[in-house]
Amino acid sequence: MQSEPDRLFSQATFLASAGTLQEFPTDGVPEVAFVGRSNVGKSSAINALVGRRRLAFSSKAPGRTQTVNFYDLGEAARLVDLPGYGFARVSKAVRNVWDRLVGDYFSAGRPLAGVVVLMDARHPLTPNDEQLLGWLNTFELRQLAVLTKSDKLSRAEGNVVLARTRQKLKAGSEEVILFSSSNGAGVEQVRELLWRWVAADAATGK
């Protein structure tokens, strides 16, 4: 028998790709936004969470995601894959468009249940990561730091990174999670937490 989090994520379907604010869905479904550096594994993380191999298209080429991509979880919630930031090999003009898209998304009064910030477990909290986290703090949203590609680290290395990241972010044990789309580490933890976010907002009518 499926758990409530598993049932929620198993309903995932692609909804839309939006290149402008005017193209964003407007039906008010609670959303969980995924942000992170280019090539950090956002699409792979979404695929792992929904149990699908290619719902969100992932690529080894940094900067592949050039739109805001929306994925429905039935009628209960929605996942939102935002363009990556950082070292994508694209022009400054294209980067400016992406920055404006992300800014528009967070400034548009979306029904956000929370934000998942993805960072590479091998080198989290880069200057770009810290700049993003500082900016996100101004919105006073729930946040979860997901340390991707944790399968590249030994268990001891992962524990050290986890402890250091929690300490630096002054975060609780549920707010920073080691994650791997390859071996499934952290998948159930993240599903459970995001389900609780959505359920809490539904209970309060947000």
C-alpha positions as CSV (number, residue, x, y, z in Angstrom):
1,M,0.0,0.0,0.0
2,Q,1.4,3.4,-1.0
3,S,2.1,6.0,1.6
4,E,0.4,9.4,1.3
5,P,3.7,11.0,0.0
6,D,4.3,8.2,-2.5
7,R,0.7,8.5,-3.7
8,L,1.1,12.3,-4.2
9,F,4.3,12.0,-6.2
10,S,3.1,9.1,-8.3
11,Q,0.5,11.3,-9.9
12,A,3.1,13.6,-11.6
13,T,2.4,14.9,-15.1
14,F,4.0,17.6,-17.2
15,L,1.9,20.7,-17.3
16,A,3.7,23.6,-19.1
17,S,7.0,25.3,-19.9
18,A,6.8,29.1,-19.4
19,G,9.2,31.6,-20.9
20,T,7.4,34.7,-19.6
21,L,5.4,35.6,-16.5
22,Q,2.3,35.8,-18.6
23,E,2.6,32.0,-19.4
24,F,2.7,30.9,-15.8
25,P,-0.3,28.8,-14.7
26,T,-2.8,30.9,-12.7
27,D,-5.0,28.3,-11.0
28,G,-3.5,28.7,-7.5
29,V,-2.4,25.1,-6.8
30,P,0.3,24.9,-4.0
31,E,3.7,24.8,-5.6
32,V,7.2,23.6,-4.5
33,A,10.0,25.4,-6.4
34,F,13.3,23.7,-7.2
35,V,16.3,26.0,-7.6
36,G,20.0,25.4,-8.0
37,R,23.2,25.9,-10.0
38,S,23.2,24.8,-13.6
39,N,23.9,21.0,-13.8
40,V,23.3,20.4,-10.1
41,G,20.7,17.8,-10.9
42,K,17.4,19.5,-10.5
43,S,15.7,17.5,-13.3
44,S,17.2,14.2,-12.1
45,A,16.0,15.0,-8.6
46,I,12.5,15.6,-9.8
47,N,12.5,12.4,-11.8
48,A,13.7,10.5,-8.7
49,L,11.0,12.0,-6.5
50,V,8.2,11.2,-8.9
51,G,9.6,7.7,-9.8
52,R,9.8,8.5,-13.5
53,R,12.9,8.3,-15.7
54,R,12.3,11.2,-18.1
55,L,9.4,13.3,-16.8
56,A,11.8,16.2,-16.4
57,F,14.5,16.2,-19.1
58,S,18.0,16.2,-17.7
59,S,21.2,17.0,-19.6
60,K,25.0,17.0,-18.9
61,A,25.1,20.4,-20.7
62,P,24.8,23.2,-18.2
63,G,22.0,25.6,-18.7
64,R,19.7,23.2,-20.6
65,T,16.6,24.4,-18.6
66,Q,15.8,27.8,-20.1
67,T,12.2,28.0,-19.0
68,V,10.1,27.6,-15.9
69,N,8.7,24.0,-16.1
70,F,5.6,23.1,-14.2
71,Y,4.6,19.5,-13.2
72,D,1.3,18.7,-11.6
73,L,0.9,16.3,-8.7
74,G,-2.7,15.5,-9.4
75,E,-4.9,18.4,-8.3
76,A,-3.1,18.7,-4.9
77,A,0.2,20.3,-5.7
78,R,2.8,21.2,-8.3
79,L,6.5,21.0,-8.7
80,V,8.3,23.9,-10.4
81,D,11.7,23.5,-12.1
82,L,13.4,26.9,-12.3
83,P,16.3,27.8,-14.6
84,G,19.7,27.1,-13.2
85,Y,22.2,29.8,-12.2
86,G,26.0,30.0,-12.2
87,F,28.4,28.6,-14.7
88,A,26.1,27.8,-17.7
89,R,27.9,28.5,-20.9
90,V,25.4,31.0,-22.3
91,S,25.4,34.6,-23.3
92,K,24.9,37.4,-20.7
93,A,21.7,38.3,-22.5
94,V,20.3,34.8,-22.0
95,R,21.4,34.7,-18.4
96,N,19.6,38.0,-17.8
97,V,16.4,36.5,-19.2
98,W,16.7,33.6,-16.9
99,D,17.4,35.8,-13.9
100,R,14.3,37.9,-14.7
101,L,12.2,34.7,-15.0
102,V,13.2,33.5,-11.6
103,G,12.7,37.0,-10.1
104,D,9.3,37.2,-11.7
105,Y,8.4,33.8,-10.3
106,F,9.2,34.6,-6.7
107,S,7.8,38.1,-6.9
108,A,4.5,37.2,-8.5
109,G,2.7,36.1,-5.4
110,R,2.7,32.4,-6.3
111,P,1.1,29.9,-3.9
112,L,4.4,28.6,-2.7
113,A,4.4,25.8,-0.1
114,G,8.2,26.1,0.0
115,V,11.5,26.1,-1.9
116,V,14.0,23.2,-2.5
117,V,17.6,24.5,-2.9
118,L,19.8,21.9,-4.6
119,M,23.6,22.0,-4.1
120,D,26.3,19.6,-5.1
121,A,27.2,17.6,-2.0
122,R,30.9,17.6,-3.2
123,H,31.1,21.4,-2.9
124,P,28.0,23.0,-1.4
125,L,27.5,26.6,-0.4
126,T,29.4,28.2,-3.2
127,P,29.3,32.0,-3.4
128,N,26.4,31.7,-5.9
129,D,24.6,29.4,-3.5
130,E,25.0,31.7,-0.6
131,Q,23.8,34.7,-2.6
132,L,20.7,32.8,-3.7
133,L,20.0,31.7,-0.1
134,G,20.3,35.2,1.2
135,W,17.9,36.5,-1.5
136,L,15.4,33.7,-0.8
137,N,15.4,34.5,2.9
138,T,13.8,37.8,2.1
139,F,10.6,35.9,1.1
140,E,10.3,34.1,4.4
141,L,9.5,30.7,2.7
142,R,10.0,27.2,4.0
143,Q,13.3,26.0,2.7
144,L,15.0,22.6,2.2
145,A,18.6,22.2,1.2
146,V,19.1,19.1,-0.8
147,L,22.7,18.0,-1.3
148,T,22.7,16.1,-4.6
149,K,25.1,13.5,-6.0
150,S,25.8,12.2,-2.5
151,D,26.7,8.8,-4.0
152,K,30.0,10.4,-5.1
153,L,31.0,10.7,-1.4
154,S,31.9,8.0,1.1
155,R,29.5,7.7,4.1
156,A,32.1,9.5,6.3
157,E,32.5,12.3,3.8
158,G,28.8,12.7,3.4
159,N,28.3,12.9,7.2
160,V,30.9,15.6,7.4
161,V,29.4,17.6,4.6
162,L,25.9,17.2,6.1
163,A,27.0,18.4,9.5
164,R,29.0,21.4,8.2
165,T,26.1,22.5,5.9
166,R,23.6,22.2,8.7
167,Q,25.9,24.2,11.0
168,K,26.5,26.9,8.5
169,L,22.8,27.3,7.6
170,K,21.8,27.0,11.3
171,A,19.4,24.3,10.0
172,G,17.6,21.4,11.7
173,S,18.1,17.8,10.7
174,E,15.1,17.8,8.4
175,E,16.2,21.0,6.6
176,V,19.3,19.6,5.0
177,I,19.3,16.2,3.3
178,L,21.9,14.1,1.5
179,F,20.3,13.0,-1.8
180,S,21.2,10.9,-4.8
181,S,19.0,10.3,-7.9
182,S,21.3,7.4,-8.7
183,N,20.9,5.2,-5.5
184,G,17.8,6.8,-4.1
185,A,19.4,8.3,-1.0
186,G,17.1,10.9,0.6
187,V,14.3,10.4,-1.8
188,E,11.7,9.2,0.8
189,Q,12.8,11.9,3.2
190,V,12.3,14.6,0.7
191,R,8.9,13.2,-0.4
192,E,7.8,13.1,3.2
193,L,8.8,16.7,4.0
194,L,7.3,18.2,0.8
195,W,4.1,16.3,1.4
196,R,3.9,17.8,4.9
197,W,4.4,21.3,3.5
198,V,1.6,20.8,1.0
199,A,-0.7,19.2,3.6
200,A,0.0,22.0,6.1
201,D,-0.9,24.7,3.5
202,A,-4.1,22.8,2.5
203,A,-5.1,22.5,6.2
204,T,-4.8,26.3,6.6
205,G,-6.4,27.2,3.3
206,K,-3.3,28.8,1.8
